Amino acid sequence: MTARSPRLVRRKHETRVRLLDAAFGLIAKKGMDGVTINEITDLADVGFGSFYNHFDSKEGLFTALVEWLFEQFADTLDGLIDGLSDPAEVIAVSVRHTLLLACREPVWGQLLIREGLSARALSGGLGQRLLRDTRSGIAQRRFMVADELICVVSVIGTVLAGLAAQLHFSSSSKRIVQSRKNLRSREERFAGNIAAVVLQAFGLKRIEAEKIARRPMPAGPGTV
C-alpha cells in the first residue's frame, strides 16, 4: 500500500488539474453560469462521479479555480521579480505584468476583477505578496506611505480599475482592423501609465515613477 500511495496521490492531483483546466476553457467560451458539471467532466475525460471526489459543487470548483490561477500567477510574478533590488521596480513590473496578462487572457482578467478585492484574494497569495513588497519598500525608505494596508487596498483598486478599462479598450480595438504590433504597443503604454500612477501613490515623484514604469521588463518564463 505504501508503494502505491505516491502514485495514487499523483493521479488524484492530475485529475484535479484536468478538471480545473477544462473548467477554465469552458468558462472562457460560455461564462460561469453557462457551464455544467457534465460538460466539465466530459472535456476533462473524467467520470461524472469522480468530480465529487475533488469538489462538492460547481461553485466549489470555481473557488478552487480562482485560488489555483492566482497562486500560479503569484508564483510567476515571484520568478519575474527575482533579482530586482529596487522595490519600486518590483511594484512596477508586477502591475505591468498583471495588466498585460489580462489583455492576453481576458477571462483571467475578468476573474481578477471579480475576485481582486475579495477577502480570499486579500488574505491569499496576491494580497500577501503585495503587502510583502510594500513593507519591503517602506523598510528601505523607498516608499513614503502613512498606512501600508490602506495603500495596498488603494493600489489594488487602481489596478482593477485600470484592468477594467484596459479590457474594454482592448475589446473595442480588436473589433477594428489594426496590426497586432500597434495593439500591443497601446497595451504596453497603458500598463506603464497605470504602473506610474501606482508608484506615485507610494510617494515617488512623477518623473521618477514614469521612468521606472518604462524600464524594459525582465525576461522570464512568465513574460507576456
SETOR-676299 format. One record per residue: residue number from 1; residue in three letters; chain; x, y, z of N, C-alpha, C in turn. Coordinates in nm, 3 decimals. Atoms other than C-alpha are relative to their C-alpha. Example, Ala and Ser with C-alpha at 12.3 -4.5 7.8 and 13.67 -1.06 7.14 Angstrom:
BEGIN
PT   n res chain  n_east n_north    n_up ca_east ca_north   ca_up  c_east c_north    c_up
PT   1 ALA     A   0.089  -0.119   0.000   1.230   -0.450   0.780   0.090   0.120   0.000
PT   2 SER     A  -0.082  -0.119  -0.006   1.367   -0.106   0.714  -0.077   0.109   0.073
***
This chain:
BEGIN
PT   n res chain  n_east n_north    n_up ca_east ca_north   ca_up  c_east c_north    c_up
PT   1 MET     A   0.083  -0.121   0.000   0.000    0.000   0.000   0.086   0.126   0.000
PT   2 THR     A  -0.089  -0.116  -0.007   0.283    0.238   0.085   0.060   0.034  -0.134
PT   3 ALA     A  -0.063  -0.021   0.130   0.443    0.189  -0.256  -0.097   0.064  -0.099
PT   4 ARG     A   0.099  -0.052   0.094   0.115    0.277  -0.431  -0.042   0.142   0.037
PT   5 SER     A   0.053  -0.128  -0.046   0.037    0.587  -0.226   0.048   0.119  -0.084
PT   6 PRO     A  -0.044  -0.114   0.081   0.260    0.834  -0.418  -0.065   0.002  -0.138
PT   7 ARG     A   0.064   0.007   0.131   0.113    0.712  -0.747  -0.145   0.044   0.009
PT   8 LEU     A   0.141  -0.037  -0.015  -0.242    0.748  -0.620  -0.015   0.150   0.024
PT   9 VAL     A   0.003  -0.145  -0.027  -0.171    1.097  -0.489   0.026   0.077  -0.128
PT  10 ARG     A  -0.033  -0.068   0.126  -0.016    1.195  -0.823  -0.119  -0.007  -0.096
PT  11 ARG     A   0.114   0.015   0.092  -0.312    1.057  -1.020  -0.116   0.089   0.044
PT  12 LYS     A   0.108  -0.085  -0.049  -0.558    1.239  -0.797   0.029   0.146  -0.032
PT  13 HIS     A  -0.039  -0.138   0.033  -0.366    1.563  -0.846  -0.018   0.027  -0.149
PT  14 GLU     A   0.013  -0.017   0.144  -0.357    1.513  -1.223  -0.146   0.011  -0.041
PT  15 THR     A   0.143  -0.007   0.030  -0.732    1.452  -1.231  -0.057   0.136   0.040
PT  16 ARG     A   0.046  -0.131  -0.048  -0.795    1.766  -1.029   0.042   0.110  -0.097
PT  17 VAL     A  -0.050  -0.101   0.094  -0.578    1.973  -1.265  -0.076  -0.007  -0.132
PT  18 ARG     A   0.076   0.014   0.125  -0.760    1.831  -1.570  -0.139   0.063   0.015
PT  19 LEU     A   0.132  -0.060  -0.023  -1.093    1.933  -1.418   0.008   0.153   0.003
PT  20 LEU     A  -0.018  -0.145  -0.006  -0.965    2.283  -1.344   0.029   0.058  -0.138
PT  21 ASP     A  -0.031  -0.045   0.136  -0.819    2.320  -1.693  -0.125   0.001  -0.088
PT  22 ALA     A   0.122   0.011   0.080  -1.143    2.202  -1.851  -0.099   0.109   0.038
PT  23 ALA     A   0.093  -0.104  -0.046  -1.350    2.439  -1.638   0.042   0.137  -0.052
PT  24 PHE     A  -0.048  -0.130   0.047  -1.132    2.736  -1.731  -0.027   0.017  -0.149
PT  25 GLY     A   0.025  -0.007   0.143  -1.158    2.656  -2.102  -0.147   0.021  -0.033
PT  26 LEU     A   0.144  -0.013   0.025  -1.536    2.622  -2.087  -0.053   0.136   0.046
PT  27 ILE     A   0.043  -0.132  -0.049  -1.582    2.937  -1.879   0.041   0.108  -0.099
PT  28 ALA     A  -0.046  -0.096   0.100  -1.378    3.123  -2.141  -0.096   0.010  -0.117
PT  29 LYS     A   0.091   0.003   0.115  -1.630    3.019  -2.405  -0.144   0.036   0.037
PT  30 LYS     A   0.143  -0.007  -0.031  -1.961    3.017  -2.219  -0.034   0.081   0.124
PT  31 GLY     A   0.028  -0.066  -0.127  -1.923    3.202  -1.891  -0.030  -0.101   0.108
PT  32 MET     A   0.017   0.091  -0.113  -1.955    3.052  -1.546  -0.139  -0.061   0.005
PT  33 ASP     A   0.137   0.049  -0.013  -2.333    3.024  -1.547  -0.039  -0.096  -0.112
PT  34 GLY     A   0.036   0.084   0.113  -2.338    2.852  -1.885   0.067  -0.135  -0.003
PT  35 VAL     A  -0.077   0.125  -0.002  -2.113    2.561  -1.787  -0.063  -0.098   0.097
PT  36 THR     A   0.053   0.104  -0.087  -2.241    2.233  -1.646   0.112  -0.093   0.045
PT  37 ILE     A  -0.098   0.096  -0.051  -2.056    1.974  -1.440   0.024  -0.109  -0.103
PT  38 ASN     A  -0.014   0.106   0.100  -2.122    1.716  -1.711   0.094   0.043  -0.113
PT  39 GLU     A  -0.090  -0.051   0.104  -1.950    1.936  -1.971   0.145   0.002   0.048
PT  40 ILE     A  -0.135  -0.005  -0.056  -1.651    1.979  -1.743   0.062  -0.138   0.004
PT  41 THR     A  -0.055   0.136  -0.010  -1.608    1.607  -1.679   0.022  -0.061  -0.139
PT  42 ASP     A  -0.019   0.052   0.136  -1.656    1.524  -2.049   0.129   0.055  -0.061
PT  43 LEU     A  -0.119  -0.060   0.058  -1.387    1.770  -2.156   0.127  -0.048   0.070
PT  44 ALA     A  -0.116   0.047  -0.076  -1.153    1.654  -1.880   0.021  -0.150  -0.016
PT  45 ASP     A  -0.005   0.147   0.016  -1.224    1.289  -1.977   0.007  -0.068   0.137
PT  46 VAL     A   0.009   0.052  -0.136  -1.316    1.213  -1.617  -0.144  -0.044   0.025
PT  47 GLY     A   0.133   0.047  -0.032  -1.612    1.014  -1.488  -0.077   0.103   0.082
PT  48 PHE     A   0.082  -0.101  -0.068  -1.902    1.227  -1.363   0.012  -0.012   0.151
PT  49 GLY     A  -0.009   0.021  -0.144  -1.885    1.071  -1.017   0.133   0.043   0.058
PT  50 SER     A  -0.133  -0.039  -0.050  -1.514    1.148  -0.991   0.008   0.148   0.033
PT  51 PHE     A   0.000  -0.143  -0.029  -1.594    1.518  -0.992  -0.015   0.026   0.149
PT  52 TYR     A   0.030  -0.024  -0.141  -1.727    1.490  -0.638   0.105  -0.056   0.094
PT  53 ASN     A  -0.116   0.036  -0.081  -1.406    1.331  -0.518   0.091   0.120   0.023
PT  54 HIS     A  -0.087  -0.117  -0.006  -1.250    1.673  -0.570  -0.074   0.127   0.041
PT  55 PHE     A   0.076  -0.122  -0.027  -1.526    1.935  -0.543  -0.141  -0.037   0.043
PT  56 ASP     A   0.135   0.032  -0.048  -1.859    1.946  -0.362  -0.109   0.061  -0.088
PT  57 SER     A   0.097  -0.064   0.088  -2.028    2.163  -0.626   0.074   0.077  -0.109
PT  58 LYS     A  -0.062  -0.084   0.103  -1.968    2.377  -0.933   0.057   0.127   0.062
PT  59 GLU     A  -0.051  -0.120  -0.067  -1.929    2.677  -0.704   0.130  -0.030   0.074
PT  60 GLY     A  -0.124   0.040  -0.067  -1.667    2.486  -0.507   0.115  -0.010  -0.097
PT  61 LEU     A  -0.103   0.006   0.104  -1.478    2.420  -0.828   0.043   0.141  -0.040
PT  62 PHE     A  -0.034  -0.137   0.038  -1.497    2.789  -0.919   0.093   0.064   0.103
PT  63 THR     A  -0.086  -0.054  -0.106  -1.349    2.886  -0.583   0.141  -0.056  -0.011
PT  64 ALA     A  -0.131   0.065   0.013  -1.069    2.633  -0.628   0.073   0.049  -0.125
PT  65 LEU     A  -0.060  -0.047   0.124  -1.011    2.753  -0.985   0.063   0.138   0.019
PT  66 VAL     A  -0.053  -0.135  -0.025  -0.967    3.115  -0.875   0.127  -0.008   0.084
PT  67 GLU     A  -0.117   0.013  -0.087  -0.726    3.015  -0.598   0.118  -0.058  -0.077
PT  68 TRP     A  -0.105   0.067   0.079  -0.530    2.789  -0.836   0.063   0.097  -0.099
PT  69 LEU     A  -0.051  -0.093   0.101  -0.500    3.051  -1.110   0.081   0.113   0.064
PT  70 PHE     A  -0.069  -0.113  -0.063  -0.399    3.330  -0.873   0.129  -0.043   0.068
PT  71 GLU     A  -0.125   0.049  -0.060  -0.143    3.117  -0.690   0.105  -0.023  -0.109
PT  72 GLN     A  -0.092   0.018   0.114   0.011    3.019  -1.025   0.055   0.135  -0.045
PT  73 PHE     A  -0.041  -0.132   0.045   0.018    3.384  -1.124   0.097   0.064   0.099
PT  74 ALA     A  -0.087  -0.058  -0.103   0.172    3.494  -0.793   0.139  -0.064  -0.005
PT  75 ASP     A  -0.129   0.068   0.010   0.444    3.230  -0.830   0.078   0.049  -0.123
PT  76 THR     A  -0.065  -0.052   0.120   0.514    3.355  -1.183   0.058   0.139   0.025
PT  77 LEU     A  -0.049  -0.134  -0.034   0.545    3.711  -1.054   0.127  -0.008   0.084
PT  78 ASP     A  -0.120   0.015  -0.083   0.793    3.597  -0.791   0.121  -0.034  -0.085
PT  79 GLY     A  -0.110   0.035   0.089   1.003    3.446  -1.069   0.047   0.119  -0.081
PT  80 LEU     A  -0.036  -0.117   0.081   0.992    3.767  -1.273   0.079   0.104   0.080
PT  81 ILE     A  -0.064  -0.106  -0.079   1.095    3.997  -0.990   0.124  -0.049   0.074
PT  82 ASP     A  -0.118   0.053  -0.067   1.364    3.766  -0.857   0.125   0.068  -0.057
PT  83 GLY     A  -0.121  -0.067   0.046   1.690    3.958  -0.874  -0.014   0.151  -0.009
PT  84 LEU     A   0.020  -0.145   0.001   1.532    4.305  -0.877   0.025   0.054   0.140
PT  85 SER     A  -0.035  -0.054  -0.131   1.673    4.516  -0.595  -0.081   0.124   0.039
PT  86 ASP     A   0.075  -0.122  -0.026   1.458    4.829  -0.629  -0.147  -0.034   0.026
PT  87 PRO     A   0.140   0.030  -0.028   1.119    4.788  -0.454  -0.097   0.068  -0.095
PT  88 ALA     A   0.087  -0.072   0.093   0.971    5.046  -0.690  -0.010  -0.075  -0.133
PT  89 GLU     A   0.004   0.077   0.125   1.068    4.839  -0.993  -0.077  -0.130   0.019
PT  90 VAL     A   0.077   0.121  -0.030   0.925    4.528  -0.826  -0.149   0.027  -0.016
PT  91 ILE     A   0.142  -0.035   0.010   0.587    4.700  -0.795  -0.037   0.030  -0.145
PT  92 ALA     A   0.029  -0.037   0.138   0.605    4.842  -1.149  -0.010  -0.122  -0.090
PT  93 VAL     A   0.002   0.123   0.081   0.687    4.505  -1.305  -0.125  -0.082   0.031
PT  94 SER     A   0.118   0.077  -0.040   0.409    4.337  -1.107  -0.127   0.059  -0.060
PT  95 VAL     A   0.119  -0.066   0.054   0.149    4.593  -1.216  -0.006  -0.017  -0.152
PT  96 ARG     A  -0.002   0.010   0.146   0.254    4.589  -1.581  -0.028  -0.143  -0.046
PT  97 HIS     A   0.022   0.139   0.039   0.265    4.210  -1.600  -0.146  -0.040   0.021
PT  98 THR     A   0.140   0.031  -0.028  -0.080    4.186  -1.442  -0.090   0.052  -0.112
PT  99 LEU     A   0.084  -0.061   0.103  -0.236    4.424  -1.695   0.022  -0.064  -0.136
PT 100 LEU     A  -0.029   0.060   0.131  -0.060    4.271  -1.995  -0.054  -0.142  -0.008
PT 101 LEU     A   0.054   0.136   0.001  -0.157    3.917  -1.896  -0.152   0.003  -0.017
PT 102 ALA     A   0.145  -0.011   0.012  -0.519    4.026  -1.860  -0.043   0.029  -0.143
PT 103 CYS     A   0.030  -0.027   0.141  -0.510    4.157  -2.218   0.013  -0.127  -0.084
PT 104 ARG     A  -0.021   0.124   0.076  -0.378    3.824  -2.346  -0.100  -0.107   0.040
PT 105 GLU     A   0.093   0.100  -0.054  -0.613    3.621  -2.122  -0.119   0.074   0.063
PT 106 PRO     A   0.110  -0.082  -0.053  -0.936    3.824  -2.088  -0.084  -0.069   0.107
PT 107 VAL     A   0.079   0.071  -0.101  -1.115    3.551  -1.891   0.070   0.007   0.135
PT 108 TRP     A  -0.078  -0.014  -0.123  -0.835    3.555  -1.636  -0.017   0.141   0.056
PT 109 GLY     A   0.017  -0.138  -0.043  -0.867    3.933  -1.625  -0.136   0.024   0.065
PT 110 GLN     A   0.133  -0.015  -0.058  -1.241    3.913  -1.560  -0.009  -0.065   0.137
PT 111 LEU     A  -0.003   0.067  -0.130  -1.181    3.667  -1.277   0.070   0.088   0.104
PT 112 LEU     A  -0.073  -0.087  -0.092  -0.930    3.908  -1.124  -0.086   0.119   0.042
PT 113 ILE     A   0.090  -0.112  -0.032  -1.180    4.197  -1.146  -0.106  -0.046   0.101
PT 114 ARG     A   0.107   0.053  -0.086  -1.445    3.979  -0.981   0.050  -0.031   0.141
PT 115 GLU     A  -0.050   0.050  -0.128  -1.221    3.848  -0.703   0.108   0.087   0.064
PT 116 GLY     A  -0.119  -0.073  -0.043  -0.948    4.112  -0.668  -0.008   0.062   0.138
PT 117 LEU     A   0.016  -0.062  -0.132  -1.091    4.280  -0.357  -0.075  -0.089   0.098
PT 118 SER     A   0.065   0.094  -0.091  -1.243    3.969  -0.201   0.091  -0.031   0.117
PT 119 ALA     A  -0.080   0.038  -0.117  -1.131    3.852   0.142   0.100  -0.108  -0.037
PT 120 ARG     A  -0.088   0.110   0.042  -0.985    3.545  -0.028   0.124   0.053  -0.071
PT 121 ALA     A  -0.114  -0.054   0.074  -0.766    3.749  -0.261   0.092   0.083   0.090
PT 122 LEU     A  -0.081  -0.086  -0.086  -0.654    3.996   0.005   0.081  -0.079   0.101
PT 123 SER     A  -0.071   0.080  -0.101  -0.559    3.725   0.253   0.085  -0.109  -0.063
PT 124 GLY     A  -0.074   0.106   0.068  -0.415    3.488  -0.009   0.127   0.049  -0.066
PT 125 GLY     A  -0.130  -0.023   0.062  -0.115    3.484  -0.237   0.022   0.139  -0.055
PT 126 LEU     A  -0.020  -0.129   0.065  -0.168    3.802  -0.438   0.003   0.114   0.102
PT 127 GLY     A   0.005  -0.107  -0.099  -0.267    4.026  -0.148   0.119  -0.001   0.093
PT 128 GLN     A  -0.113   0.010  -0.093   0.004    3.897   0.082   0.132   0.035  -0.067
PT 129 ARG     A  -0.124  -0.035   0.071   0.273    3.934  -0.183   0.010   0.151  -0.019
PT 130 LEU     A  -0.002  -0.146   0.015   0.174    4.296  -0.248   0.033   0.066   0.134
PT 131 LEU     A  -0.031  -0.054  -0.133   0.181    4.363   0.126   0.147  -0.020   0.033
PT 132 ARG     A  -0.143   0.028  -0.022   0.523    4.198   0.145   0.088   0.100  -0.073
PT 133 ASP     A  -0.082  -0.092   0.080   0.661    4.414  -0.136  -0.015   0.144   0.048
PT 134 THR     A   0.021  -0.134  -0.055   0.506    4.726   0.015   0.084   0.020   0.126
PT 135 ARG     A  -0.078  -0.010  -0.124   0.666    4.658   0.352   0.150   0.006  -0.030
PT 136 SER     A  -0.141  -0.004   0.038   0.999    4.595   0.181   0.040   0.141  -0.042
PT 137 GLY     A  -0.029  -0.136   0.044   0.982    4.936   0.014   0.000   0.101   0.114
PT 138 ILE     A   0.005  -0.089  -0.116   0.888    5.106   0.340   0.125  -0.019   0.085
PT 139 ALA     A  -0.118   0.029  -0.082   1.171    4.932   0.528   0.126   0.060  -0.060
PT 140 GLN     A  -0.117  -0.056   0.068   1.420    5.051   0.265  -0.013   0.151  -0.021
PT 141 ARG     A   0.028  -0.144   0.014   1.272    5.404   0.285  -0.016   0.042  -0.146
PT 142 ARG     A   0.027  -0.029   0.141   1.184    5.380  -0.083  -0.142   0.052  -0.017
PT 143 PHE     A   0.139  -0.042   0.005   0.813    5.425  -0.021  -0.032   0.086   0.122
PT 144 MET     A   0.043  -0.089  -0.107   0.657    5.701   0.186  -0.152  -0.005   0.006
PT 145 VAL     A   0.145   0.015  -0.014   0.307    5.596   0.294  -0.037   0.009   0.148
PT 146 ALA     A   0.045  -0.016  -0.138   0.106    5.674   0.606  -0.054  -0.130   0.058
PT 147 ASP     A   0.063   0.124  -0.046  -0.076    5.340   0.626   0.019  -0.106  -0.107
PT 148 GLU     A  -0.033   0.100   0.102   0.052    5.031   0.447  -0.122  -0.077  -0.049
PT 149 LEU     A   0.117   0.076   0.041  -0.281    4.846   0.446  -0.092   0.082  -0.090
PT 150 ILE     A   0.082  -0.088   0.084  -0.476    5.142   0.308   0.067   0.018  -0.135
PT 151 CYS     A  -0.074  -0.016   0.126  -0.204    5.187   0.046  -0.018  -0.123  -0.088
PT 152 VAL     A   0.017   0.124   0.076  -0.229    4.821  -0.058  -0.138  -0.006  -0.063
PT 153 VAL     A   0.137   0.004   0.052  -0.607    4.842  -0.095  -0.018   0.102  -0.112
PT 154 SER     A   0.014  -0.102   0.103  -0.584    5.166  -0.295   0.075  -0.039  -0.128
PT 155 VAL     A  -0.075   0.047   0.117  -0.320    5.015  -0.524  -0.079  -0.107  -0.074
PT 156 ILE     A   0.080   0.105   0.064  -0.535    4.708  -0.586  -0.118   0.063  -0.073
PT 157 GLY     A   0.112  -0.066   0.065  -0.831    4.935  -0.662   0.041   0.070  -0.128
PT 158 THR     A  -0.050  -0.068   0.120  -0.625    5.138  -0.909   0.028  -0.100  -0.111
PT 159 VAL     A  -0.032   0.102   0.100  -0.502    4.825  -1.085  -0.127  -0.061  -0.057
PT 160 LEU     A   0.124   0.061   0.048  -0.851    4.673  -1.105  -0.078   0.096  -0.089
PT 161 ALA     A   0.067  -0.098   0.085  -0.998    4.996  -1.243   0.071   0.012  -0.134
PT 162 GLY     A  -0.076  -0.004   0.125  -0.718    5.014  -1.498  -0.023  -0.124  -0.083
PT 163 LEU     A   0.023   0.127   0.069  -0.773    4.649  -1.582  -0.136  -0.001  -0.069
PT 164 ALA     A   0.133  -0.006   0.061  -1.145    4.702  -1.642   0.000   0.089  -0.123
PT 165 ALA     A  -0.009  -0.091   0.115  -1.070    4.996  -1.870   0.079  -0.063  -0.113
PT 166 GLN     A  -0.085   0.063   0.101  -0.797    4.804  -2.049  -0.075  -0.108  -0.076
PT 167 LEU     A   0.077   0.106   0.066  -1.023    4.508  -2.119  -0.105   0.059  -0.092
PT 168 HIS     A   0.101  -0.066   0.084  -1.291    4.741  -2.253   0.064   0.057  -0.126
PT 169 PHE     A  -0.068  -0.061   0.115  -1.047    4.930  -2.477   0.054  -0.107  -0.094
PT 170 SER     A  -0.057   0.107   0.083  -0.882    4.608  -2.597  -0.108  -0.068  -0.081
PT 171 SER     A   0.112   0.063   0.070  -1.217    4.455  -2.685  -0.048   0.088  -0.114
PT 172 SER     A   0.043  -0.093   0.105  -1.317    4.766  -2.879   0.102   0.007  -0.112
PT 173 SER     A  -0.107  -0.011   0.099  -0.980    4.785  -3.054   0.005  -0.122  -0.089
PT 174 LYS     A  -0.009   0.123   0.078  -0.994    4.423  -3.163  -0.111  -0.009  -0.104
PT 175 ARG     A   0.106  -0.002   0.100  -1.316    4.495  -3.348   0.037   0.089  -0.118
PT 176 ILE     A  -0.049  -0.087   0.106  -1.124    4.749  -3.553   0.124  -0.065  -0.061
PT 177 VAL     A  -0.115   0.061   0.066  -0.878    4.622  -3.811   0.124   0.084   0.027
PT 178 GLN     A  -0.126  -0.067  -0.026  -0.531    4.714  -3.688   0.105  -0.107   0.024
PT 179 SER     A  -0.107   0.098  -0.014  -0.196    4.547  -3.663   0.014  -0.043   0.145
PT 180 ARG     A  -0.022   0.052  -0.135  -0.117    4.328  -3.365   0.109   0.079   0.071
PT 181 LYS     A  -0.110  -0.077  -0.058   0.201    4.529  -3.314  -0.051   0.130   0.061
PT 182 ASN     A   0.054  -0.126  -0.051   0.007    4.855  -3.274  -0.084  -0.022   0.125
PT 183 LEU     A   0.084   0.031  -0.115  -0.240    4.694  -3.033   0.086  -0.030   0.122
PT 184 ARG     A  -0.088   0.034  -0.112   0.039    4.550  -2.819   0.070   0.125   0.053
PT 185 SER     A  -0.066  -0.123  -0.043   0.214    4.887  -2.814  -0.092   0.085   0.087
PT 186 ARG     A   0.097  -0.075  -0.079  -0.102    5.055  -2.686  -0.019  -0.063   0.137
PT 187 GLU     A   0.018   0.071  -0.127  -0.146    4.789  -2.419   0.119   0.022   0.093
PT 188 GLU     A  -0.120  -0.020  -0.081   0.213    4.825  -2.301   0.008   0.143   0.052
PT 189 ARG     A  -0.002  -0.141  -0.041   0.185    5.204  -2.291  -0.101   0.024   0.113
PT 190 PHE     A   0.103  -0.015  -0.103  -0.136    5.185  -2.089   0.045  -0.063   0.132
PT 191 ALA     A  -0.048   0.068  -0.120   0.015    4.933  -1.845   0.108   0.082   0.069
PT 192 GLY     A  -0.104  -0.085  -0.057   0.316    5.161  -1.798  -0.058   0.123   0.069
PT 193 ASN     A   0.063  -0.118  -0.061   0.091    5.459  -1.727  -0.063  -0.035   0.135
PT 194 ILE     A   0.061   0.042  -0.126  -0.100    5.268  -1.459   0.108  -0.027   0.105
PT 195 ALA     A  -0.111   0.028  -0.092   0.227    5.149  -1.304   0.057   0.130   0.056
PT 196 ALA     A  -0.053  -0.129  -0.045   0.348    5.510  -1.287  -0.092   0.065   0.103
PT 197 VAL     A   0.097  -0.053  -0.097   0.028    5.618  -1.109   0.014  -0.071   0.134
PT 198 VAL     A  -0.015   0.079  -0.123   0.072    5.335  -0.858   0.126   0.042   0.076
PT 199 LEU     A  -0.124  -0.040  -0.067   0.432    5.436  -0.787  -0.012   0.137   0.065
PT 200 GLN     A   0.022  -0.130  -0.063   0.322    5.791  -0.721  -0.082  -0.013   0.129
PT 201 ALA     A   0.074   0.025  -0.124   0.077    5.652  -0.464   0.092  -0.046   0.112
PT 202 PHE     A  -0.099   0.042  -0.098   0.382    5.505  -0.293   0.094   0.113   0.040
PT 203 GLY     A  -0.079  -0.116  -0.040   0.535    5.852  -0.271   0.109   0.043  -0.095
PT 204 LEU     A  -0.103  -0.039   0.095   0.761    5.866  -0.577  -0.045   0.123  -0.079
PT 205 LYS     A   0.030  -0.113   0.086   0.781    6.184  -0.784  -0.039  -0.050  -0.139
PT 206 ARG     A   0.055   0.043   0.129   0.605    6.171  -1.120   0.108  -0.037  -0.100
PT 207 ILE     A  -0.103   0.025   0.101   0.919    6.192  -1.336   0.071  -0.132   0.028
PT 208 GLU     A  -0.068   0.126  -0.034   1.094    5.912  -1.148  -0.093  -0.119  -0.018
PT 209 ALA     A   0.096   0.109   0.013   0.778    5.700  -1.139  -0.017  -0.040  -0.146
PT 210 GLU     A   0.017   0.030   0.142   0.733    5.728  -1.516   0.125  -0.066  -0.058
PT 211 LYS     A  -0.125   0.060   0.048   1.099    5.644  -1.577   0.008  -0.148   0.039
PT 212 ILE     A  -0.005   0.138  -0.047   1.081    5.328  -1.366  -0.105  -0.085  -0.069
PT 213 ALA     A   0.110   0.074   0.061   0.748    5.226  -1.518   0.024  -0.032  -0.147
PT 214 ARG     A  -0.030   0.025   0.141   0.905    5.229  -1.865   0.132  -0.075  -0.020
PT 215 ARG     A  -0.119   0.083   0.015   1.212    5.021  -1.792  -0.037  -0.130  -0.072
PT 216 PRO     A   0.028   0.128   0.065   1.242    4.702  -2.000  -0.046  -0.103   0.102
PT 217 MET     A   0.047   0.106  -0.088   1.050    4.414  -1.846   0.106  -0.109   0.010
PT 218 PRO     A  -0.097   0.109  -0.013   1.273    4.138  -1.705  -0.045  -0.121  -0.079
PT 219 ALA     A   0.032   0.121   0.074   1.292    3.826  -1.918  -0.026  -0.113   0.097
PT 220 GLY     A   0.030   0.113  -0.087   1.146    3.513  -1.770  -0.109  -0.084  -0.061
PT 221 PRO     A   0.101   0.090   0.054   0.906    3.221  -1.826  -0.140   0.060   0.001
PT 222 GLY     A   0.133  -0.059  -0.008   0.612    3.442  -1.732  -0.016   0.125  -0.084
PT 223 THR     A   0.007  -0.122   0.080   0.693    3.729  -1.971  -0.109  -0.012  -0.104
PT 224 VAL     A   0.109   0.003   0.098   0.391    3.820  -2.185   0.027   0.100  -0.111
***
